[in-house]
């Protein structure tokens, strides 16, 4: 079946630090992969996506590469800002739904 | 920018009571979804809805749950007789096409006492 395993949080970084949040998946077929972000008090927003192997999704300085050989989709950002503090969810498509990881809370301190 | 809205933001109810969670999807979207997140756990799929019928549901979505699109704008989730373990954040989502990006609402926090 489909599942997503996501790095446990919380993660606390200083501003301008490098960020990696690990995500690995198990899936039948060839799913699309997503990172969603949830800012305090708001809903889930799509951050980036990749629809096939070796695709790189990118947005707002965040990047993730669909790695079929390692079944991974790790989220990275070279220099985080205080405004990046949020909960980040890795997800993959099922037949007609999304499978999510548990979420990783990121706090960036000045 | 169009967005998905949900009401109420927080609902407190007694065990055994019925609750209805409301969602207004983005107006030209065709696919609608409910997910839930128990505190500290994964976001879990409950049900998807297309063309006025359920297209897929998870094991969680038992006979206590139902969904409805009573008019052209609202999409509701009803829990007939709430249990303590139904306490969670419930997210509504919609998409224009299947397998497209799903747009999520801010969630309703349900607390069952």
Boltz contact constraints between the chains, C-beta under 6 A:
constraints:
  - contact:
      token1: [A, 42]
      token2: [B, 106]
      max_distance: 6.0
  - contact:
      token1: [A, 43]
      token2: [B, 104]
      max_distance: 6.0
  - contact:
      token1: [A, 43]
      token2: [B, 105]
      max_distance: 6.0
  - contact:
      token1: [A, 43]
      token2: [B, 106]
      max_distance: 6.0
  - contact:
      token1: [A, 44]
      token2: [B, 104]
      max_distance: 6.0
  - contact:
      token1: [A, 46]
      token2: [B, 101]
      max_distance: 6.0
  - contact:
      token1: [A, 93]
      token2: [B, 99]
      max_distance: 6.0
  - contact:
      token1: [A, 96]
      token2: [B, 48]
      max_distance: 6.0
  - contact:
      token1: [A, 96]
      token2: [B, 55]
      max_distance: 6.0
  - contact:
      token1: [A, 96]
      token2: [B, 56]
      max_distance: 6.0
  - contact:
      token1: [A, 97]
      token2: [B, 45]
      max_distance: 6.0
  - contact:
      token1: [A, 97]
      token2: [B, 48]
      max_distance: 6.0
  - contact:
      token1: [A, 100]
      token2: [B, 42]
      max_distance: 6.0
  - contact:
      token1: [A, 100]
      token2: [B, 43]
      max_distance: 6.0
  - contact:
      token1: [A, 102]
      token2: [B, 42]
      max_distance: 6.0
